[in-house]
Amino acid sequence: MIIAQLSDFHARPHGCPAYGIVDTNAAIGRAVDEVLAMEPAPDCVLVTGDLSDCGLAEEYGIVRDALRRLPMPVYVVPGNHDRREALAATLAKEHAYLPESGFQHYAIEDFPVRLIGLDTVIAGEDGGEICPAREAWLAERLREGQGRPTVIFMHHPPFEVGVDGMDIMPCHVSPGFVDLVARHPEIERVLCGHYHRPIQRRFAGTIGYVAPGTAHQVALDLRPGTENQFVMEPPALAVHVWTQETGVVSHLQPIGDYGPRRPFALDPAYPGKQQTAHA
């Protein structure tokens, strides 16, 4: 099973670039092009939040039209820039898995790997939350899964990443959440967005994975007490490949044209090249 993960579209009204300079809408189109070019094609696409920049109907219309180009199922969860009601009003017709009201949680049972989408949004705040009610919902879904391989995806990472500018807007988790995840070794990954950087860490007996954004990235700054700034580093998508033998293996695929693929032609003097014996 192949899962493509896109994150942090930040769609804007046409003619209104993000932060005055970032054409996030064009970046969404390039990300979709990258998915369409994949061979073999992914079985599904996950979008881990911040589909819009301001939660406007026009922004969700741009996202809807872009995602319509993808022939495989697409599953979205909201981020802190999203508004649940506006997202559902525009996308629910074509994304029928989205709940009609309340938290936009759901479980997808159509693949060898179960997909569990979690809504971590606190309306009006940058940070997120897994409250006792959300934890209880997840616990019930995991119980129903009976140990099947599972990927959880959400917007806010439920763990610190060691960067002050990011960790000041965390996902606050209920007291039992970490233990809940740890009790379920079938959870292959906890996939997230929000931080606009590729980040991995061990978390609760599994791997926490943060995908970069499809447009602007957050500059890596490890100095204590610094605030986030954005930078136009190459965007990327994550590709998670599951087999029975390996479980999930995660890859990072840059978005863009970096030239043709070329064969490795070794120089005759290369030390590892097998030499032919001559009489």
N, C-alpha and C positions, 0 to 999 in steps of 0.2 A: 504494500500500500504506500502511495506517495502523497504527501500532504505539502502543499505550498502555503507558506505563511506570509501574508502582507500585513503591514501595520502603519498606523498613523498617517492616513491620507491627508487630513486637514484640508478638505475641499473648501474652496472659497467661491463667493459669487464671481461670475465672469467679469474680468477687468479689475479685480481687487486682489492682487497678489498678497500672500501672507507676509507680514512684517514689512510690507512695501516693496519686496523684491523677489519673493519665492513664488514661482508659478507651480503651485501644488497640483493644479488640475492637469497640466501637461505631464507632471510626474506620475499621476495616477494612470494616465494613458500608457506611459512607457512601462510601468509595472505590469499592467495587463498584457502588453505586448510580450514582455519577458515570459510570463506564464504561458501564453499561447505558443511561444516558440519552443517550449520544453518538449523533449523527446526522451522517454515516453511522457505523455501528458500526465499531470497529477490527477489523482482520483478525486480530490476536492481541494478547495482553497479556504483557509481561515483568515479572517481579517480581525486583528486583535485591537480594535478600538480606535477612537479619534477619527472616525470616518469623516466628520465635518470639523470645521474650525470653530464655528459659533452656533451650531445646532439649528441652522436655518433651512427652511424647506428647499430653497434653491440649491444649497450645498448637497443635500441628500439626493436631489434630482440628478446632479452631476455624478454622484457615486453610483446611483441606480443605473444610469445609462452606461457607465464604464463597466460595471459588473455584468451587465447583460451580454457583453461580448464573450464572456467565458462560458464554454459549453458544459463544464463540470459543475457540480453543486458548490455553492459558496455559502459559508456560515460566518456571521458577523456578531460581535459583541460590542457594547457601547464603551466609550472612554469618557474621561472627564470633560472633554470638549463637546461631547454629544448631549442631546436631550432625548430621553427615552421616547416621549410621546411623538416628537417630530420624526425621529428615526423610524418608528413603527408606522406612522401615518404614510410615509413615502415608500418604505421597503417591505412592509408586511405582506402585501399582495403577492410579491414574487418570492418572498422568504417566509413561507407559511409556518416555519418552525418557531418564529418569534412569538412569545406570549402576547395575548391581547392587552394585558395590564400587568402592573407590578414589575418585579425584577425580570430582566430579560435573560433568564436562565433557560437552558434546555439540554437534552441529551440526544445524540444521534446514534442510532443503532444499526445503520445500513452498511457498515464496513467491518473488516476484520478487527480494527481498533475502534473502540467506543470513543466518541468525541463528546466532552462535557464542557459547554460554554457557561462561564460564570460572569455575572454582572457585579462589578466591584464599585460602581459609581456612587458617590455621595453628591447629590445635586448641589451645584454652586461651589464645589471645592476641588482643588487640584489633586489631593490625595484620594485614596480609595479605602474600602472597608470590606472585610468579610466578617459580618456580624453573626451572632448565634443563630439567627434565622437562616442565613445563607449557608452557614456551616451545616445546619440540620438538613437542609435541602440536599446538599452535596452528599452527606452521609447516607441518605436514603438512596440516592442514585448509585453510589458505590456498592451499597448492599444489594441492590437489584442486579448489578453487573456480574455478580458471582465470580469475580476474579478475572474477567476478560481483560486483555490489554486495553489500556485507557490513556487518553491524552486529555488533560484539562487545559483549557485556554481562557484567558482573561486579559483585561487591559493592564491593570496595575500589578507589578511584581509583588508577591507577598513576602518579600525578603529584602534585606539591605544589600546594596551592591558596592559599598565602600567608597562612594563618591558623594561628598556632602551636598552638592547641588541637586542630586537626585534623591538622596535619602531624606531630605527635608519634606518631601511630598510622598510619603510611603503609603502602602496599603496596610492599614491597621487590621490585625486578624484577631478573631475570637480566641479565647484561651485554649480551646481544644483543636484548633485547625491543624497545627503542625503535627500533633499526635495522630489526628485522623488520616492525614496524608501518609504518615510513616507506617500506619497499620495496613496500608494497601500497596504492597510491592508491585501490583499490576499497573500502577500509575507510571507510565514510561517517561512523561515529561509534564512540566507545568509551563505552558507557553504564554508569554506576555509581550506587551509593547511598552508604551508610555515614555521610555527613556531615550528613544531615538539612537540607540547604540546596540551593537551585538555584545551581549553579556551572557556568560554562563556561570553557574555555581551549583555546588551540591546543596540540596535542600530537602530536609525531611525524608531522607532515604531515596530520593529521586534526583532529577536534574531540573533546575530552573533555567529557563532559556528566554532571553529578551531579544526580540528581533529589531533591527534598525528600521528607520522610517523610509518611506518611498520617495521622499523629497529631501528636506534639510535634516541634518543630524545634530545631536548635541556634542559639542566639542569635549573631548576627554580632558578633564582637569582634576588631578588627584591632590591638589593643594587643599589643606583644611580651610573651611570657611568660605570657599568661593561659590559664586552663583553661576548658574548655567548660562552659556552662550551657544548660539547655533553656528554651524559651519556647513559649507556646501561640499562635504565629503561625498564620495560616490554612494548612491543609495543601493539597497540590496533587499533581497527577499530570502527567507529561510526555506529550506527544503528538508523535510523530515521523512525518512524512508524506513518503513517497518517490514521486517520479515520474521517468520517464526524462529529462525535460527539466531538472528542478531538482536531482535527487539528494534527499538528506534535508533537510527543513526541520523544525526543532524548535520546539514551542510549550509553554507552561506553562499548565495549566488548574487554577484554584483548585477545591477540593472544598468544596461547601456551597451554600446558597441565598442568593444576593445580589440577589434581586428579579427582576422580569420583564425581558425584553429590550425595549428601547424604541427607536423610530425617532429619528433625528436631525432635529428640526424647527428649521430655521434661522430666526432672527429676521429680519424684513424689513430691518433695518439692518446685517445681517452684511456686511462689506466684500466677501467673495468671492461673494456672491449676485448672479447675473446680473440686471440691471435691464431691465425691458421699456420700450422707447421709446414715448412717447406724443406724438401730434402736438400 
